[in-house]
Amino acid sequence: MITLPTQKQKPSNSLNKLSMLLYGAPKIGKSTFCSRIDNALFIATEPGLNYLETYNVRVNSWLEFLEVMAALKREKHDFKVIIIDTIDRLCDFCDSYICEQAKAQTIGDVGGYGKGYALFKTEMNRVFQKIYAMDLGVVITSHTVLAEIPTPSGKQTQYQPSVQKRIQDIIIPLVDIIGFAHSVMSINKEGDCVE
């Protein structure tokens, strides 16, 4: 039997349970920002961590990613947060995995109309539900694209995560925060360019 609450829930003061999508231009400092998170494990899908002090596992395929997830569940560890750096490449790995399984060239060639995309969505949903069930904080990084967005007063250009809409539909409902990293250049009194 469900009972209604009599007191407000207290907000968490731990960033280790936070779920975040952080997107920005390549080399803007997303990984550097994430490297400051205590007890974090980077799951690196692309280079870029060589000059940062991190715990990291380099993955080059969907199956390697699944092996890391299995190890996180199976092995004793002190990690409180996983950082998927970047989701863009992880999606490519999932696409390739589905294509290999179906012996197809592209995800659009898999089965009948839309079947490859449906398999992709099912696989990503399955895995991300397991990730969030591990009770770890999750930070997902992505690059950016400029997109034209229709508004009542006309089109507006804005930065968006470069990850495809089909994965945004899976990830965005799962995150607590969406962060956009960018830099602003200005000229100081001496005429020097500063960020």
Secondary structure, 3 states (H helix, E strand, C coil): CCCCCCCCCCCCCCHHHCEEEEEECCCCCHHHHHCCCCCEEEEECCCCCCCCCCEEEECCCHHHHHHHHHHHHHCCCCCCEEEEECHHHHHHHHHHHHHHHHCCCCHHHCCCCCHHHHHHHHHHHHHHHHHHHCCCEEEEEECEEEEEEEECCEEEEEEEECCCHHHHHHHHHHCCEEEEECCCCEECCCCCEEC
